Amino acid sequence: MDIQMCLKKTKKLGAIILVASFFLLSTGCDGPLFQSYSQFELPAYDGDLSWSLVKGDAPWSNRYDHAVVAFDDNLWVLGGYSPGNRGNNDSYMEDVWKSPDGITWSLVTDNAPWHGRRGHAAVVFNNAIYIIGGFQVNESSGMRSYCNDVWSSTDGENWTPVLPSAPWSARMNHSVVESGGKIYLMGGLYNGVNYLDDVWESSDGSTWSEVTDATMPGGRVAFALTVDKSNNNIYLLGGSYAGAPPAAYGSSDPSVTNWENLWQFNPTRTPKWEAKGKPENYSGMRSEFSIEMLEGTLYLLAGKANSSYRFSMSDATYATHQYNPITDSWKVDSAGSGFGARYSYASVVWKKNLQEPELWVLGGLSDSGPTSDVWKAIQETE
């Protein structure tokens, strides 16, 4: 049965979720859904994101740790990891795909010069797509390496090596955004054990400067960034961290405030980082997820709990949250998440042809393995 058919929306505007408030599981659904919102103690709302499945099985094959951008009136899928999914055992993808609608996809190249890589970052900047860092595998030579290179392309097929070795250290599962005419790079993982907390900026992709007075509030990997384009504030949330082991199944992870808080970064302000709203018992500890700004509202999407033993369709990390920057307040979506439980997916907000902006989610890891489905959501207004 379609997951959407299993989602039960309940109108609870302005209500507070109590300990006794439970959602019953529907029999006949393919696996368990989210069961209880009692731990949130947040106002529930009948989710204003209306989700639809655009493509159930895109031709770019199942993958995760890939990158997605909206550019030149198309969605673009770039690289990623697809274990055991291809006949030539090429699990690290160097392909580029594009689509004008999320339904029809065209292969732009299956052999980009940045070689097969995962955990890289992509951003649209100066009318081009930029690929930044990641973990690279050259299938022909067998060479494996963390990367600190920068590539750009205006058509997805022809790529220019902007910078073969940036001054920031090689890394994967970092985050990159554009804000105020600059690229900002933050955090990531190097050598499997080094959780980075540095912040770098560039006005051209080739010259980088470390923002030395803006170290991240705790080194982290697989966290999420998004930008409020109305004021260029950058928001940071979550991620995996070093220093405290995850809890056993059924127990709470260690409370680490820096990773639970939503943080706001503005390079023109002193101090540059400011901790924002963190509701009581807020289940914000997640990694390999996304946050996106849509029409002035921040949406926190599904992800992985900060213990590798606790990902399932009934995790609290399955729930969508909504944050209002003006009131500094959170709500939890009583409908869960339209695209189901997953992590290591890619998301992007796409405003095409003067239409209303849409939130897109592509691929990722579900409880059944890597996926190649395509979902979109529009924001419903009352």
Secondary structure, DSSP 8 states (H G I E B T S, - for coil): --HHHH------TT-B--TT-B----TTSSS----B-TTT--BEE--SEEEEEEESS-TT-SBBS-EEEEETTEEEEEEEE-TT-STT---EEEEEEEESSSSS-EEEES--TT-EEES-EEEEETTEEEEEEEEEE-TTT--EEEEEEEEEESSSSS-EEEESS-SS--BBS-EEEEETTEEEEEEEEETTTEEEEEEEEESSSSSEEE-TT---SS--BS-EEEEETTTTEEEEE--B-SSS----TTS-----HHHHSEEEE-TTSSSSEEE----TT----EES--EEEETTEEEE---EESSTT--STTSGGGS-EEEETTTTEEEEETT--TT-S-BS-EEEEE--TT---EEEEEEEEETTEEEEEEEEEEE---
